[in-house]
Amino acid sequence: MTIERLDFSNLETLWQQYGRIWKWDNPFITPPWLKAWHRVFGDGKEALLTLVSNDGSPIGIAPLMVEGATARIIGSADLCDTGDVAVAPDEEQRFFTGLFDFLESRQITRLVLEPVRPDSIVYSIASSAKITERWRCSIATLSQSLEMELPGSWQEYLDRLSSKQRHEVRRKLRRLHESGDIAICDRGGAADIDAAMNRFVKLFRLSRKDKAVFMNEERERFFRLLAGELAAAGMLRLQGLTIGEDPAAMVFCIEHANNLYLYNNSYDPRFRAVSIGLMSKVLSIRAAIEANLAIYDFLGGTERYKYQLGGTEITLYSCVFECLS
């Protein structure tokens, strides 16, 4: 077993080689995400991109950052919904054994991996038998996320909803189209990303007072960097909605591993009367269905609309490993 520290350029190369072979289906541990976050928020946090190999063959990567004797997944609770590691099939036990040995050699005695999904590699290891006698793990429920499997057609989706919600979606869509000429524009390429993000940020700050506070200069820089990185990787799905000549809403989604992740949205409050915030999300669901994607992930939070639009709960966990020696 050998351990190697990577820089972000090496990580990008590794992702290109193994992204489709390993279980690397979490968008929040892909290079576009990690690079954008660490560039903006990484000061004082040492990046520890740890590659574990067996007999010279890479078997997994842990995208960590270190503060003192604690390592954790690169990211922050305000911007990152879930975390994990990326590991080759059937190499999970060997990978974590090598990772723990490496952390001990660095005098790192605490590994905080959160939030993680129940189908993550981290949770499967944390909830199994001991990996080594020198490390113990505690698991705690952290929060909830919502997602839904996507059907084969828009009509099938509507049929899944309760009769009340089906009626509401149809009624609100009809009212939206009656409000003026509706145009939907998908912006996923790098060519017009600056103009699209100018519009997104402006509408985001207009949406609500709490969103205006949230979108400070530092987070705006992150969103712009993230959009550029995702667009270059073909993962950005930025859907704009106009009513007449007016930009009305934008939905910022990430497409990865045949899933669509609803990361954030923004809208002009002048169009609240036509439920513009909710309808922009409904239209992004319809676009995901038309693209034949498998899952629509609403991500963290238990807002009422997620249940109304068909989401089901996924419990997220905190897994904390501590060295006993």
C-alpha positions, 0 to 999 in steps of 0.5 A: 500500500502506498499513499500519495498527496495530490494537487488539484491538477493531479486530481483532475487527471485522476478523475478523467481516468477513473471517474467512470470506473470508481464510485465517484457519483457525488458532485461535491467531491468532483474536481470542479467543485473542490477547486472552486471551493478551496480557491475561495475558502481554503485560506488556512485550511491545508488541502490533503488530497490523499490517493491510496494505491495498492501494488502501484494501482490507484484504488481511491481518493479522499478529498480532505482538508486539515486543521490541527489534528482534525481532517474533514471533507473539503467544503462547508455546511453553508455550500456543500450538501453531501460528502464522500470518498471515491473508491474502486469497486470492492476496495473500500476496506483496503482503502480506509486501512491505508488512509488511517495509517497515513493519517496516523503518520501525520499525527491526525487523530480525528476524521470528520466525514459529514454530511454523508448519505446512507448509500455513500462509501463512508456510511457503509464503512462506518456502519460495518465492523471495525476497520482497525482496532486503533480507530473507532467511529461514531454515527449521528443523524445530521439532517434530511435531504429529498430526492425523487426517481424520475419517470419516463414522461411528464405525464407520468410525473403528473400522475404520481402527484396527489390529485390536489398537487397535480391540479395546483401544478397545472393551474399554476403553469397555466397562469404562468403562461397567461402572464406573458410570452414565456421563454426558457433558455438553458445555459450550460456552456462557457461562452455566455457564462458571465452574462448568465451569472450576472443575471443569476446573482442579481435575481438571487439578491432580489429574491429575498432579504435572507438571500441578499445577506447570504450572497456576500462578495465571497460567496458570489465569487465562489458561485461564479468560479463554480459555474465556470468550472462546472460549465467547462466540465459539462456539468452546469445546467443553468436554466433561465426563464423570461416573461416577455422581455423581463428575466424572471427566474434562474435555476442553478443545477448540477448534472452528474452521473445521470442525476440532476441536483437542484443547487439553488435558484433565484427569481424576480419578486415582481412575479410572485403572483404567478409563483415564479420560484416554484414554477421555475423548479417545476420546469427544471424537473420537466427538463430533467425528465425530457433529458432522460435523467434518473434522479432529481435531487432537491438536496438538503433541507425539508422545505414544503415544496420539495414534498409537494413536488414528489420528493422523498426523504433521505437521512444524512449522517455525521461519521466521526472517526477517532484514533485510540492509540 
